[in-house]
């Protein structure tokens, strides 16, 4: 990557962060009317944020986007699918694409910093009722299902709105039956999954698939995987909470009956008889 490209990324990143800094400074000095505490520390942190974003964006261009495109090209090549170059493969031939999409969605979600932060906060606030690792696994399973279904949509060329509308109908129905304590967290998980790790790889995969599969358009079919990655975690989190609540209701009568009956009498041994 040339110095000119890095300079352009640095300039764009700085311009993107300037409105945030101006807004915070305005509220601190005009609304709150107090000087910024630890100004040197804030300036140093701002510089680190800019440097980190520049390196991250440069890494996307150098590695993640090309990697997703190369994987899509290899998984959809006629040699890998076992068909001739002139033959149009059936959707079943692309099974490796669905598996890879699901696995890459699961792996990137597990490593998503935003999800890690939210799951740790959820465990702390709930007093351990919501386990951080359990929440991350349930969300990752939802993303895996969503990405796998999204790659199927790209391969078959079926319309995106049909999937999204049907998915949100299911979410609304689940919301009427899921425990109230999990609803807000379930909807938040749909947003935190689409962050710094998941979005670049999933977007590159979708664009790569749409560019290599015959009859697909990168503009029309390449985008939309992020919508699947945001939708299905809400389903899996609410579904997991519903299963847990149902088990608790089944176990409650047995526990109450055991308390009313009291402890089981101690049976005498042969020596005592």
Number of C-alpha atoms within 10 A of each C-alpha: 9 6 8 9 11 15 12 12 18 19 13 12 17 18 11 12 13 11 11 11 11 11 10 11 16 13 12 15 12 10 9 10 10 11 11 12 9 8 10 10 10 12 11 10 12 16 12 12 15 18 14 12 15 21 14 13 17 17 13 17 13 12 11 20 19 16 17 20 21 15 16 24 19 16 18 21 15 16 11 13 17 10 14 11 10 7 8 12 18 11 11 13 14 17 15 14 22 20 17 19 27 23 19 21 27 25 17 23 29 23 16 20 16 17 25 19 12 18 21 17 14 18 17 14 11 11 10 11 10 18 15 19 14 14 26 25 17 21 29 31 22 28 36 28 22 25 31 24 21 27 29 19 18 25 25 15 16 12 12 18 10 9 16 16 11 10 17 15 12 14 20 12 11 17 20 10 13 21 15 12 10 16 18 12 17 22 19 15 24 24 18 21 31 23 16 16 20 23 19 19 22 26 20 24 31 25 25 24 29 26 19 18 20 12 12 18 17 16 10 14 24 21 20 21 27 23 18 25 31 23 22 27 30 30 24 22 27 25 20 18 21 17 12 12 14 11 11 11 11 10 11 11 11 10 10 11 10 12 10 8 8 9 8 7 6 6 7 8 7 6 5 6 5
